Amino acid sequence: MREKSYLRALGAVLLAALPFLLSGCGGALMDPKGQVGEEQRVLIFTAFALMLIVVIPVIVMTLLFAYRYREGNKDATYKPNWAHSTAIEVVVWFIPCVIIAVLAVLTWITSHSLDPFKPLETDSDQPPLEVQAVSLDWKWLFIYPEQGVATVNEVAFPANRPVSFQITSGTVMNSFWIPTLGSQIYAMAGMDSRLNLIANEQGVFDGRSSNYSGAGFSEMEFKAHAMSEDEFKAWVEKVKSADQPLSYEGKYQELEKPSEADPVQYFSDVSPNLYNNILNGFRKGVEDKGEHGENSNPEHGERVSAEAVE
């Protein structure tokens, strides 16, 4: 009896301490800062509420039955020959089937509306900002083709303006993810993935790879800066003042070598087809990575990525 009392007391203490133990956990998914993240949160809460329609009655009835038919209850009705109830069978099967059907339709509609390749429907009258993201060991390279600059482990964009990411890998498979903005998508060598996001407010958000890729995986993080249009223009000018060029046959060859906990780097001059050349480097049957050179057709990267997918 004394041992049972200790166990009950220990259980009560652990239950009381649970909120404090969980208070240090981050809630990025439940506190989104972008349109996609908000829609995903609604889907999570809706699915959770629908599932509770089954879970809560089951928990309540389990406790009720355990109490009602306990050994010490002499007033419980004893029916040793009871075997079947059509009404109970209908309720037990019909309600879960309806919930599953509703969840299926809801998930189908939401999944297609949040297709990462699909441009976002927003109130912004500005075109999406193009950013090309390349995962390396163990860092992130961000290329701005319109601005002609690039960065390592830092990405910036105006708040309330759509951002269209082109995503690939210069090494093994990784996964590009900014939790507070929503949606993660895999970065794979030789393949051109897309992700459309938008930040509804200014701020600095954590980004990371959510797919284990080796020894330096834990340090493969970056900062995403959502800022005003003027601040973004000033940031671009700051990057351009770095006076450090980046080309496929030049600095990139050094950059793609494995390294951990890399500091933020800025590149003021980027070769126009760097992203396409990274894609071309993993095309089947091409022995020479630089076969197409820096002056290849801008549309060539799209064709290469399609062949890689096939």
N, C-alpha and C positions, 0 to 999 in steps of 0.2 A: 504493500500500500504506500509506503514511504517513497519507493522508487517512482510510482505512478504520479505522486504529488510533485516530485521534482521535475518529471517530464512535462507535466501540465504547466508548471511555473515557467520552465524554460521556453515552452511554446508560446506562452503569453508574452514573455519578454521579447522574443524574436518578432512576434507579430507587431508589438508596439514600436520596435526599433526599425521595422521595414520602411516606413516613410522617410526616416532619417538616412538610411542606407541608400535609398534610391534618389535622394535629393541632389546628389552629385552627378546624376546622369543627364546628359544633354538631351534637349527636345527639339532638335532642328526640324525633324519631320512634322512635328506638331506645331511648329511656329514658323511657317513658311513666309518668305519675303518676295515671292514671285507668283505669277498667275498659274503656272503649271503646278507648283507646290501646293497652292490652295485647292486646286481641283483634285489633286491626289489625296489631300487630307479629307476632303468631303467624301471621297470614295471610301477611304479607310473607315471613317466614322459611320457611314451608312451601312457598310458591310458588317461592321462590329455590332451595330444596333440590331440588324436583322438576325444575326446569329444568336444574340442574347435572347431572342424570342423563344428559342429552343433551350438554350443553356440554363437560363434562370429557372424555368419550371422544372427541369430535370434535377437541378440542385435542391430546390425546395422540396420536391416529392421524395428525393432520396433521404433527406433529413427527416421528413414527416413519416415516411414508412419505417425508417429505423427506430423512431420514437414510438410510433403507434404499435408496432409489432415486436417490441422489445420483450425479452424473456419475462420481465416482471409485470407486464400488463396482462392481467387475467381476464380483462373485459374485451379483449380483441376477438373479433369474429373469426372462427376457425372453419374454413371450407376446404377440406382436403381433396374434394373431387372437382373443384373449379379448374377449367382448362382454357376457356376461350371467351373473348368478348369482341364482337364485331365493332361496336362503338369505339372501344379503345384502339383497335387496329386501325380504324379509319383516321382517328385523331393523330395517332403516332406516325402514320405514313403520309397523310395528306398535308399537314402543316409543314414538315421539312421539305416535301417536294415543291410546295409553293414557294418557300423561301429560296430554295436552290434555283428555281426558275427565275425568280426576280433578280437574284444575284447574277445569274448568267447573262440576262439581258442588260443589266446595269453595267457589268464588267465589259461586255462586248461594246456597248456604246461609248463608255468612257475611254477604253483602251484605244479605240479608233480615233476618238477626238483628240487624244493626247499622243498620237503617233509622233515620235521625235523627228521624223522627216517632214512632217506637215508644218507649213508656216503658221504662226500664231495669228489669231484674230484679235487685234488690240485696237485701242483708241488712238494709238500713235499714228501721226501722219508722215513719219520718217521711215525710210527704207531700213531693213535689218542691217546691223553692223556685221560684216564678215570677219570671222576669226577662225584660223586654222590651228587646231591643237594636235600636237604630236607627243605621244608618250615615249619616253626613253628610260634607260636604266640609270638612276631612279629619279627622274625629274620630268617636268612638263615644259615643252617648248610651244609658245604661242606666237603665231605669225599673223600679222595684219596686212593682207595683200593690198588694200586700198591706201593705207598709210605708209606702206613700205618699211615697216619696223617689225621687230620681234622681241620677245622677252622670255626669260626662264623663270618658272615658278611664281609668276605674277600675271594676272590678266585684269584688264580694266575695260569698262564699257559704261555708257550713259544709262542712268536709271530711266525707267519708263520708255525704253526703246528696245525693240526686239533685237536679239543677238542670234545669228545663225552660225553655229559651230560646224566646221568640217573636222572630222576626227579620224586619225589613223595612228599607227604605232611604228616606231623605228626599230622595235625589238619584239619581245614576247607580248602576249595579250595582256592588256590592262583594262581598266574601266574608268571612264571620266564621270565625275560626280561632284556637283555642288549641292549638298543636301537641302539647304534652305530655299533653293530655287527649284528643286525638283528634278526628277528623271535622271537616271544614269544610263550610259550606253557604252558598249565595249569598243575598245580601240584595238584593232587587229592589223598586223602588218600586211600591206598590199591591198587593204580594203578601205573604202572611203565611207565612213559613217557620218550621219548628220544628227544634229540636236538643236532644237529651237527653244530658247529660253528668254525670259524677261524679268528684270528686277522691278518690283513695284515701289521700291523706296531706296534711298541712298544708304550705303553701309559697306562694311568689309565682311565678306563671308568666307568660310573655310571651304576649300576644295581638296579633293584627294582621289586616289585610285582605290576603288573598292574591290579589286581583284588581285589576289596575292601574286607577286611576280618576282620573288627572290629576296635576297638578304637585305637590300635597302628599301624594301616595300614600306616599312613603317615611317620612313622619312619622305615618302613620295607625296608631299602635300604642297598646296599653293594657296595664295590669297586672291580672292576675286573682289575687285573694287567697283562698286556701283556708285557713280558720281554724276554731277550735273554735266551738261554739254560743254560749258566753259572749262570746267575742271578736267574733262576728258581731253579737250584740245590742248590744255596746258600739259597734261600728262604725256601726250604724244610728242610735244615739243621737247619735253625732258628726255624722253627715250631717244629722240633724234640727236640730242646733244651728246650722246654717249660716244660717238665717233668710233664705233666698232662694227665692221661689216660682217655679214653672215651669208655664206654661199655653200652649195652642196659639196663642192670639191675643196672648200677651204675650212672655215671654222667649224662647220657642221661635223666634219669627220672627227674632230677632237671632242665636240660636244656630245656625240653619241656614245662615247666610251663610258662604261659604268662608273658612277660616282654617287656618293650619299650625302644627304643634307646640304645640297647645293644652295648657295646664296642667290638672291635675285640678280639676274643679269639683263642688260639692255643691249640691243643691236640696232644701230641707227640706219643701216642700209642692208636690205635683204634682197637676194636675187629673185626675180619675178616668178620663177617656176620651181622654187625650192620644195614646196609641198608636193608638186607633181613628180619631181625627181625622187623624193623619198618613196612615193608610191611605186614608181618605176623600178626602184632598187629591189623590189620583192616580186617582180613579175616572173612568172614561170618561163623558163627557156632563155632568159637574158643573163648571160654570164658577166657582162660588163655593166656595172651599175651606172656608169656615166655615158652609156652608149648614145642616149638622146641629147645629152648636153644641157646647158642652161637655157638654150633658145628653142626648146621643144614647144609644140603647139599647146596653148593653155587648155584646150579641150582634151588633150591626150590623157591627162590624169583621170578624167571621168571614165574614158574608155578602158584604161588599164584596170581601174577598180572594178568595173563591171566584169572584165574577163577573170579577175581574181575570184570574184564571187561565184562565177560559173565553174 
